[in-house]
């Protein structure tokens, strides 16, 4: 399979589906419950977005490109692939044409594949064209993001689409590469099935023939899904190995791969076997780390580690990049430089634990966040002078009081220096703010109390759990609380070889300490072990992660996945986002908590500090991170316009109100009316609803009344969920839709951020050229005004003729516009940030978060013309405007979407601010046209908040200003619109102020 490690590969399939609006698909394709999973699990917004991307692709592939028919033949299926190949070639023809498989490297494998695919000649080799492999989509989702939930929910969607005859009736197969991952999938399916009438039935793949021929009992109301170890799919069948040809099924499989790639030669062969299995179906590939070009190109949804953290779902990651070479030299167990590395990690852990103590004290409880933990991952365990042994010896020295105090103080100074000089996170877009005094005041006693759970030095005591040969627990003899856990493959061997002179006791309290380490009352503060133990383990607790001599072999993937396992965050129960992003989303609890805490404490508890033990080690970690970010693209930050800082730019902030929607306005509910009615009659006492459902739902007496009213007057449709508790929980949410209204206007702060997060996937030299052009356009100043300024300076004698001449020459070199590839970089004086970047055509995959839609480009160019030629805003004291990004910015209008029965955010493309005297106007502008039918819901949402019910604009007051908010939507011909909505549309930029009265 084609690989090019240096090439920046575009996510072509994601670009393809982003052109499709989910809401615009036919109801038969989107009438799915994407929210519920089990009685304990619901899908996060990003997990639902992953499923929406899959649905958009499936509709595109089986409907838009070539409509699927149950009677279609092989020729028609290949024709659909050809059409998809032609479509993706438009994005990057050269790259797409370079892909495929040739007979050059592995003729035996190629000859086997020839039996299933047509072959073409290319130079002196035979080739299987890439068009044969386009029927695949990848989900690039960070470790800890819940890929398994998405995978299982995707099975439900496939089953429903098959039942509706919208896609082929192919068999479904899950492949993953370890037994524990199979067990994890089984556990999730068990939870999923609890509330389902149509359950998923898992079969060992070896039973496929029996299931298909009826040799085993199956049920119509079950979804038959097969599962197997991906690394056991081979070209021959023996023992556990299974030949792909024995289960080939005429290529009619939907195969779901879960981390089913390791990157070796055998794995590359297996990837082709999977393609054979799905040649008349589809391949769905889930992973946290994609390296193969095929996987990257076909990524339909990218939520990798960088995006995961950017969206607030994980801790920010700080990488200490100071050169540390001590652990590379294993000759001296007691080398001071080794102690320095371990002390650095312990001081950081102490710093974070003290921040957690501050948080608990300010909030008056320990319910929020986690108990900070250090993870030490080593390369060698049982070898002579193993990494784990060296690390353990250093912990022992520190615990027993053999600390070089000069090294301790110097380590603190180095940390302060590093945080001051390099405050940027490697994953995350904030900066680490650490109070110097917080580090300066850390004492050795603090380390003892916070990490070793004691106030005095002491020797280490080892605790072994009978019948558990993987774990060792450590505590100091001066305390009863353990401080560390070691998890390795053979604990007994380690005791015999490395702990011969230690006091060893046995504990019968737990069968596994590792299983309880995520509990808040677990006293262990350090978890150490080999790479293997960390796979498949997720926890909120890690705040410090130290990689000891890990930097060889497949380290790139391992490091990224390990960091991914450490970034989980849960500041509030069941809310797995950092506190500030939650606050920005107007989460009431987050706002309250954030107001009581110090920002430095929040940043520390929400940071994962990553350390390496030598220069090569740190370099490997950096390479892993750079690779991850490279595939996402390099981030370019534009700057806020200095002019905008002179003015007060206000934005609306919203609040939930008492009013909920009446029953007769609510859509059909997917549930069993009789089942729910009987359950409510059986309960009898309404007070019982509170202990049963209040934890997951906002319940008041009127909510219960509304449930009963809906059962009497509302409409129902058939549901796959048979679990009554889940159905009632969903019904509570269904009837409890709470409208939003204006709370206040506030000055713009960090609600518009997309211009700081522009991603560019180009080669380094091109990115540098692009940056220089951006800088050149940003510095542009009006030549006429500048010349007049310099003339005055020349007349007053403040500058001489030579300096004047030089300044004029410099002015001649400035420009307010530059072209770069398919982009225009423009200096628009009144725009909130500079410069403005526009595409010249629609299909550009190497940059995002810019103006890239035809209607938006047209609007900007027309606006410039109206401002320049007709002085469009000359009657105002001042005006500014900004592009808005629906994915990153938090400037919006809430509205009720009846089709989906939820309050959604309408994100217009632009916001304008205009002022005349004490009159202040905010205008939301959205030039996308009328093709999206939900525009009526959006206008209704605007009307509800900003008009008085008589189509008159409400006037709000703030700081002596009289504020009005207007909405303008663009269409090429507003006469085609219904009368009730025509007033909100314009077909010429000059009309955006035609309803504003400034007299």
N, C-alpha and C positions, 0 to 999 in steps of 0.2 A: 504494500500500500504506500502511496506517495507521501513522503515526508520532506519537509524543508524547515529545519530548526530556526533559520535566520529570517525567513519570510514572515511578514505580518499578514496573517490570513484573515480575511473578512468573514463575518458571520452572515453568510448570504441568506440562509433560510430565515433567520430572524428579520433581516431587512425585508424579505418577501412578505412575511405575515404581518409586519408592522404597517404595511400598506392596506391591510384589511381591517375594517372596524367590526369588532365582535358583534355589537348590537345590530349591525346591518345584515347579519346572516339570517336565513329563514328560521322561523321558530322551531321547526323540527330538528334543527341542528343545535340550538342553544337552550332548548327547554330542559335544562339539566340542573340538578341541585349540586353546585360546586362547593358548598359550604360544609355540609355535615359529613362526618366520617364514622364516628362511633359515639357512644354515650359520654365519652371522656374527651374526644378529639374533634376539633373543627379545623378547617383549613385556613391558614393565614392568607392574606391578600396576595402575596407573591406566589404561593402554591396554586391559588385559583388562576392567577395570570399564566402560570405554566400550562395549566389545562386549557385555558382559552387559546393559547398559542397552538396547542396540539389540535384543538377543534378547528381553528382557522386553517391550519395546514390540511387537515383531513377534508374539509369542505372544498378547499382550493384544488386538491388533488383528485377527489372523487366526484366533484360537481362542476367547478368552474373550468378546469382544463379539459375535461372530458367526462360527461355525466356517466356515472356507473350504472350498469344494467346487470341483473343477476344472470343474464344470458350471454354476457360478453365472453369472447374467446381470448386466447393467448395473444393473438395479433393486436387486438384492441388494447390489451393491457400494456404491451410494449409500446404502442402508439402513445399512450398516456405518459409513459416514462420519457419518450422522445420530446413531448411537449414541455415537460418539466425541465428537461435538460436544456432546451432552447431558452426557456425563461431565465434559468439561473445563469446561463452564459452571458446574458445581457449585463450582469453585474461585474463579471470579471472573466471575459472570454479566454484570455491567455492562460489563466490559472486553471480553469475548468478543463480546457483542452489538454492540459499537461497530465491530467489524472487518468486513472484506468490501471489495468494490469497487463504486463508484458511477459513473454516467455523468457526474458533475459536472465532473471535471477533464479527462478525455481521452475524448471521445465516439467518436473514430475507433477507438482501441484497445478501448474498451468494446464497440463494435459487432462487432469481430472476435471478442472473447471470448464474446459472446452465442451464437455458433455452436456453442460447446462446453458451455455451462452454462445452466441454467434461471435466469430473472430474476424478481425480485419488485419491487414498487413500494414506495418509501420516500420519503415527502413528495412533492416534485415530481420526484424522480429515480428512475431505475432502479438496482437493486442486485443484484450477485451475492453470495449469502450466503457467509459464511466457512466454513460447513460443507463447502463444495466444496473447501476448501484445507487441511483438517485432516490429510490423509494425507501428513505430512511430519515429519521429526525433524531436530534440529540438534545438532551436536557443537561446543560452545564450548571449544576447546582452544588453549592458549597456543602462541605461536610457539616452536618448538624442542621441543615435547612429542611429536613423532612422529605427526602427524595422518595422514601418507601411509601409514605402516605400518598404522594402524587402518583406513583407507579400503580398502587392498588386502585386508586380512584379512577385512573385511566382505564383500567380493566372494566370497571363499571360503565364508563362512557362508550368504550368499544362495544360492549354487550348491547347497550341500548341502541347504538347506531346500526349494529348488525340486525337487531330485532325489527328496526324500522326499515330494513333493506336499503339503507343509505350507503353502506360499505359492504365488501364481500364477507361472506360467512366463513371466515378462516378460523383455525384453532389458535389458542393463545398459549404462549410458552414464556416462562420466566427463567432466565439464566443468571446465576451469580456465582462467584468463584470460591466461596468458603461455606462450610457447613453451618457456622454460627450466623452467617448472613441469611441462609435459608431458614434457620430457626427464627431469626428476627422477622422475616417476611411472614412466616406462619403465625407468629404471635400477633402481628398487626392484622392479618386476615381474620384471626379468631376474634379480635376486638371489633373489627368491621362487621363480621357476620352476626354479632349479638343483636343488632337492631334491624337486621335485614330480613325481609320475606324471601327475597331472591339472593341466596347466599353463594359465595365463591367456594367451589369444591376443588381442593388441590390434589393433583395426582402426580405420582412419580412418572417421569417421562417414559420409563420402560413399560408403563401400562398403556401407552398411547394406542397401540393396536387393539388391545382388549376393550378399551373404552369405545373406540370407533366401530368395532365389530359387534358390540353388545355382549361381550363375554363377561362383563362386570355390570352390576346394577347401577344405573344412573337415573337422575330425576330431571324432569323438564324445568322445574323451578330453581335449578342450580346452574351456576356458570362454571363449566368445566375448564380448569386451568392446569396446565402441566408445569412442572418445575424440575430443575436439575442443576448440577454443578457445571458451570460454563467450561471449566478447565478439563472436564471429562468428555467433552464433545471432540471426537477425533475422526480419523479416516479409517478406523477399524473398530470392531466391537470385541471386547474381551474383558473379563472381570467387570470392573466398574466403568471402563471406557465404553462409549457409545458412538458408533459410526454415524456421521451426519446423513449418510445415504440410507441407513436403516429407518430414519425418522424423517426423511426428506419431504413426504406428504405433498408431492407435486409443487413444492415451493409455496404452499398456501398456509403460511404461518404469520401470526403477529408475534414477533419475538421481542420481549422486554428485557434488555440487558441492564443489570444493576452492578456497576463497578466491575464489569466482566472483561477487564483488560489489564494486563500487567506490563505490556510494552516489549516482551521478548519475541523471538522468532516464532515460537510455537503459538503464541497468542495472535500474531499477525495472520497465521494460517487459519486459526479458529475464527477470526473475524470474517474471513472469506467463506468459511463453512456456514456461518450465520446468514451471510448474504444469499447463499444458495437456498437455505431454508425459507427465506422471505422473498424470493425473486418474484413471486406472484402475491405478495402480501406487503408487510411493512416491518421495518426494524426500528425499535424505539430504544435509544441508548442513553442511560442515566449515569453520570459520573461527576465527581468533584474536580477531576483533573483530566482534561483532554490535551493530548499532545499530537495526535494524528491529524493531518490536514483534512481528511474525510470527515472526521468527527467535528472539527471546528467549523468547516463550511456548512455542514448540515445542522448546526446548532440552531434550534428554533426558539430556544429560550435560554438566555444567559443570566444566571444568577450566581456566578462564581464567587469566590471568597471576597474579592475586591468589591463587587456589587452588593453582596450580602452585608458587608460592613458599612458601605456607603449609604445603604438604605436604613441603617440604624439597627439591624437585627443582630449585630455582634459587637464585641468589644473592639475598640480601636487597638491597633497593633503597633508597638514601639520596638524597634530593633536596635539594640546596643551595638554600635559598630566599631568600638575601640578594639585595637589589636590585642588579642590575648592568646599567647602561644603555650601557656604553661602545661596544659594537659597532653600536648603532643609529646613532651618529654616525660617518659614514664619511669625514669631511673630513680627519681627522688620523690618518695611518697609525701614527704613533709616540706616540699618546696614552698616558700613564702608566696610565690606568684600563684600557685594553685589555691592557697588559702584566700588570696585576694579575689579570685573569681567566685568562690563559694560565698565569701563575705558579701560580695556585691549582690548576689542573688538573695541572700538572707536579709540584707538591709532593704532591698526593694520589697520583699515580702512583708517585712516589719512596717514599712511605710504604708503599704496598702492596708494591712490589718489595722493600723492606727486610724486610717481614714474610715474603715468600716466601723470601728468603735465610735468615732465622732458621729457617723450617720445614725447609729443606734441610739446614741445619747440625745441627739437633736430630735429624733422621731419618737423617743420614749419606748422603743421596742426593737426587737431584732428580726422582724418579719420581712424586711426588705433586703434585697440583694442576697449574696451568698457569703459563705465563710472562705476567705482567700486561701489559696493552695499553691504550692510550688510543685511543678512537674520536672523531674530530672530524667531525661531520656539518654541512654548510653548505647554505645556501639558494641562493647564487649562486656560479658558478664562472668564467664567461668575461666577465661584465659589467665595466664600468669600476669599479675599487675593489670588486671582488667579495669576498664574505665569505671565500672560501678564500685569496685573496691577502693580505687583512689578517691572517688567522691565521698564514699562512706567514711574513709579515714579522716578526711578533712572535716566532715561534720563532727566526728568524734573529738578531734583536737579542739575545735571551737567550743563544743559542749563541756569539755573538761577544763576549760579556762586557759588553754595554751594558745592565746591570741596575741599577735603582735599589734599592740595598740596604735603604733605609727601607721601600720598598714590599714587598720580599721579607719582611722581618721583620713588617710590619704584616699581610700576608696570612696568615702563620702564626698570629698572634694571633687574627685573625678566625675562622680555622678552629677553633681551640681553643674560642673563645667559642660558635661555632655548635654544635659537637658537645656542648658542655656544656649549652646552653639547649634544644637541639632534638635529643635523641638518638634519637628514634623513626624507624624506617624507614617509608617510604610504602607499600612492599610488603614484608610480613614482619611478624612479631609480636614481634620481639626489639628490644633497644635497642643502638645502636652504642656500644661501649666503646673509647675510644681513650686511651692513655697520653699525657698532655700532653707529657711529656718526649720521647716518640717524635717529636712534631711540632717541639718547641722545638729539638731537636738537629739537625734537617735543615739542612744547609748548601748553598750554591750548588754546591760541589764534589760533594755527594751527588747533586744533580740532574744534573750533568754525567755522573757515572759511571753512575747508574742509568738515565737516559733517553737521553743522547746517546752513551753507550758510549765515553767518553773522560774523562781527568782534567784536560784543559785546554781553554780556549776556542779556537774556530777558525771559519773561514769555511765556508759550505755548498757542497758539491760535488754536482752533479746527475748521476745515472746513468740513461741511457735504454736500454731493451731493444729491439734491432732487431726490426722487424715486430710490435711490440706498442705500439699507439697508445693504450692505456688506462692505462698505469702509468708513474710516475716514482719513482725511488729516491733518497733523500737521505742523505748522510753528512757528517761534519765532516772537514776536511782533516787533523785531528790524529789520526785513527783510520782503520782499515781496515773497521770494522764500520758498516754502515748503521744509522740510528736511526729512519727514517720511510719510509713508502710513501704515495704519492698515487694514488688510483684514480678516474679521471674519464672522460668520454666521448671527449675529444679531447686527448690529452697533447701532441701535436705543436703544436697551436694554443696551448696554455698556455705551452710553451717559447718560441714566437715572440713572444707578447704580454707574458708576465710575467717571463721569465727571460733577458732579452737580455744581461745583464752577468755571467752566471754561467758557471763552468767546467762544461762538459757532456761526459761520457764515455759510452761504450757498453759494455754488459756482455753477454757471450754465455753466461754461466753458466746462466741460466734463461730459459725462454720466458715465464714468469710468476712474479713474486715473490709476487703475491697468492695463488697456489695453494699456496705453501709457508708462508704466514704463520701457519698453525695449528701448525706443527711447533715443538717445544720449543727447538730450536737456532736458530730464526729470530731474528736480533738486532733486528729492527724493533720499536720500542716505541710508535710512533704510526702510526695509519692514518687518513688524512684523505681526504675526497672529498664528492661530492654525495649526495643522498638515494638516487639510483637504484642506486648500486653495492651498497648495503647489503641490498637486497631479495634474498631467496633465499640469503643467506649466514648460516651458523651457526658459532659458535666459542665455546670455553670461555674465551678469553683476555681479553675486555674487563673492565676494572675501573673505568675512568673513561670516561664518555660525555658529550661536550659538544655541545649543539645550538646552532648559531650562526644566529640569526635565522630559525629554523624555527618558524612559528607561524601560518601562514595556510593557506587552502584546506582540504585534507583532512588537516590536521596531526594531528588527534585519533587517527585510526587509525594513521597513520605512526609517531607517537611511541610508542604502545603496542606496536606490532610491533617497533620498533627496540629498545626496552627488552627486549622478549621475546627478541630475538636475542642480547642481551648477558648474559642471566642464567644461561646454561648453566654447570654446575659438574660437576667430575669429580675429587674428591679422591683416589680410588683407581681404578685402571684398571677401566673398564666399570661403575663404580658412580656413577651420576649423581644423587647426593643430597648435601646438605651433611653435614659430618662428624658434627655432633651428632645429627641425626635418624637417621643410620646407627648411631651408638652406642646410641641409645635402642631401636633394633631388635635390639640384641644382636649386631651385626656384630662379629666377633672382631677383624678387622684395624682397623676404625674405633676400637674401644675401645683397642687398643694404641697407635695413632697419637695419638689425642686425649690420652692420659695423658702423652705426651712433649712436648706443645706448649703454648705460652702461649695462653690463650683469646683475647687481643687479636689475636694474629697470625692465628688461625683466622677471627675475625670480619672482619678486614681483607681477607684473600684471598677471603672469601666475600661480599664486598659490591660492588655496582655503584654507583659514585658518579655521579649525573646532575647536570649543570650546564646552565643556560641563560645566554644572554649579555645579556639585558635583561629588564626587568620583564614586558613582554608575553609574551616567550618563556617565562619561568618560569611565568607564569599559564596559558599554553596547555598546558604539560606537566602542571601541577597539575590542570587541567580534564580532561585525558585520563585521568589516574590516578583522579580522583574519579569520572569516568563509569564506568570499569572496576569500581571498588569499589561504586559505586551500584547497578549491575546485580547485583552479588553481595550487596549489602546492607551496612548499617553495622554495624561490630563493637561490641558492648557487652561490657564486662568486669565480671563480678561479683567479689566479694572473698572470700578465705578467712576462715572463721569464726575469731574470736579464740580461742574455746574449744578448737578443734582443735589450736592451737599448744601447749596445755598437755600434750597426750598424745602418746605414741609410736604413730604409725599405721604398721603394718608391711604390706608387700606382698611376695608371692613373686617371686623372680627365677629364671629357668630356665637350663639348660645342655643341650647335646647330649650324649648318652651313647654308649658303644661299641655298644650293642645296636641292630641294625637288624631290620626285620620279616622274618619267614621267608617263603620263596617261596610256600608254600601259602596265605598270607593275602593275597597281592597280587592286585589285579584284573587283568583282561585288558589286554594291551599292544597298542597300535595300531601294528602294524608287520608286516613280512614275515619270518616265522620262517626260511624257507629262505634268503633273501638274507643275513640276519645270520649264520646258521650257516655258510654257505659262505665268508663273508668271514673269520670267526674261524678256520676250518680253514685258509684260505689264509695267514693271518698266521703261524700255527704258534707263534712265540715270543711268550709273554705279555708280555715286556718291551717289545715294540713298542707296546703300548697306551698307555704313559706319554707318549712324545713326541706321539702322535697325538691323545690325548683328555684329558690331564691338565690342560691350561690351562682348559678349560671345566667339568671335572668332578672331584670328589674321588675319586681312584682309589687303592685299596690292593689287595694280592694277593687278599684275601678278596672284594673287589668283583668281580674278574674271575671268581673261582670261582662267585660268586652269579649272574653273567650266564650262565655255562654251565649252572648248575643250573636257571635259569629257562627256558633253551632246552629243557631236558629235561622239566621238570615244569609250567612255566607255560602260561598260555593266551594266545592271540593273536587279534586281530581286524584286518580289512583296513585298510590305511593309504593315504592319498593321497600320502605322501612316498616317493619312489623312491630318494633319495640315501642310500646305506648309512651314510656317516659320520654324517649327521644322525640316522638311526634308532638307531645304536648309542649316540650321545650321549644320546638320549632314554631308551634302555633303561638306561643307567647311572643316570640320575636316577630311573627307575622302580623299580629294585631297591635303590637306595641311600637309602631313606627312613629317616632316623635319628630315633629317639624322643628326647623331652626329659624331663628330670627336674628336681627342685628343686635349685637351686644354693645359695640362701640366702634369708633374709628381710632386707629393707632398709627403712629409714624412708622414708615417702612424701616425694618431692621434687616433681618436675614431671611425674609420670606421669599425673596427672589435671589436664587443662588445658581441657576443653571449656567450662567456665564463664567462661573468659577470651575465648572466640571465638564468642559467640552473635551470629548475624547476623540483622538485622532489616531487612526491605524495606518501609519505610513512609515517608510524607512527613516532612520534617524536624520540623515542629511536633508530629506524633504521637510521633516518636522522643524528643523532648525531654520530652514529658508522661510517656512510659513510663519514662524515666530518673529523673524526679522521684519517681515512685511506687516505683521500685526502691529509691531512696535512703531514702525514708520508711520502708519496711518493713524495710530492713536495720538501721536505727537503733532498731528496737523493743526495749524491755526490759520484763521482767515487772513490771507495775504494783504488785503486792503487795510484791515484794521491794524495789522502788525506794521505795515509800511508807515501809516500815519503815526503810530507810536514811536517808531524809530526816527522819523522826521522831527518830532517834537524833542526827542532826546538830543538829536544832532543840533537843533536850533539853540537849545539851552546849554550846549557845551558839555553835556554829561557823557557823550560819546564822540569820538573823532570820526573823520571821513573814512578812514580805513576800517574801523569797526562797523560803521554804518554800511559800507560796501559789502563787508563780510556777512553781515546779517541779511542783507537783501539777497546775496547769493545763496545763503542757506534756505531762505524762503522759497526760492525758485526750485529747490530740490524737493520741497514738501508736496504731498498730494493727499487728497481726501478719499482716494479710492485706488485700490490695487487689485490685480487679478492673480489668482493662484490656482492652477489646474482648473477645476470646474467651479471655483468659488470667486465671489466678489467680497472684498474687505472694504467696508465703507465707514467713513467718519460722518455720523449724523449728529449734528450739534446737540439736539435736544433729546437724544436717547439716553436712558438711565445708565448704560454702560457703554464703553468704547473698546474697539470698534464694533460695528455690526457686521456679522458674516452671513452671506446668503449663498445658496447654491444657484447655479445657472440652469440646472436640469434636475429632474426628480430622482433619478436612480443613482444616488451616491452613497456608498456603503462605508467609506473610510472616515466619516466624521458624524458626530451627533450633537444634539442640543443647540442647533443653529436654525436659521430660517431656511427650511428646505421643502416647503410645500408651495406649489405654483400659485395658489390664491394669495398666500401670504407675501410672496415675492412681488406679485403684481400690485398688491395693496401698498407695500413699502415704496415701490417706484412711483406709483401714482401720487402717494402722499408727498414724497419729495418734490414732485413737479408742482403740486398745488401750493406747497409752502413757498417754494422759490418763485414761482411765476405769479401767484395770486395772493400771497401773504395770508394763507388760510387762517392763521391764529393771531394775526396782528392786533385784533381788538382786545386781546387778553393781556394782563400784566406779565404773565409768564406761562409757559407750558412745558411739560416733559412727557415722555411716553416710554414704555418698555415692552419688549417681547416677553411673553410668559411661556413657561414650559410645563406641560401637564404632568410630567413625571417627577419633577424636582421642586417646583415652586409651590408655595402655599398661599396663593392669591386666587380666590375662586368664588363662585356663587353656589350655595347648596340648593338642591332641588329634589323633588320626589319623582323617581322613575317607576311608573306604575307597572311596566312590563316585568321589572325585576323586584318590585315591592321593597325598595330601599332608598334611603337618602344618599344621593350621590353628589359628587363635586363637578360642577361645570367649570372647566378651566378655559376661559377665553384666550385667544392668541395674543392679545395686546391689552394694555391698560394705559389710559391717558389721564394726566392730571392738568387741569386748567384753572387759573385764578383770575378774577376780575373784582377788585375791591374786596368786599367781604364775602363775595360769592365764590364758592369752590365747587368744582365739578370733577367727578370721576367718571370716565367713560370706558366701559369694557367693549372691546371690538373683537369680533370673531369672523374672519373672512373665509369660511370654509364652504359656504353654499348650503342649499336646502336638501341635499340628498340624504342626510341623516334624519330620520323621522322623529328622533327624540328631541328635536329643537323646540317643539311645542312645550314639552315638559320643562326645558331649560328656561324658556321665556316665562312660563308660569311660576317657576321658582324665583326668578328675578322680580316679577310683579308682586308676589306675596310679601317680599321683604322691602322693596324700594318704591312701591306705588301704593296709593291709598284705596284701591278698589274701584276708582273711577277713572283709571288711566292717567291720573295726575301723579307727578313725582313728589314723593315725600321730601320735606326739607328737614335735615338734621343739623344740630348745632354743636360746635366744638371750638373752644378757645376764640369765640367771637366770629367764627366762620359759619356761613350758611351752606350746608353741603347737600348736593344732589348727586345721585348715581344714575347713569344712563347706560343702556345696552344697545349696541348696534351690531347687526349680523349682516354679512355681505352675501349678495346674490347677483348674478349677471342681469336678471330681470325681475324686479320685485313685484311687477304687475301680475306675475303668475301665482302669487301667494294669496292665502285666504285673508279676508278683510281684517279679521280679529288680530292678525299678527303682522300685517304689512308695515305698521308704524315702526317696527323694530328692525327693519331691513333697509339697506342702502345699496345702491349700485354705482356710487361714485364717492371717493373719499371726502369730497367737499361736503357731503351730506351728513357726516358724522356729528357736525355741530348744528344742524338745521333745527333741532328741537330745543336748543339751549337759548334761554333768554337772559341776557346780561344787562339789560337796561334797568 
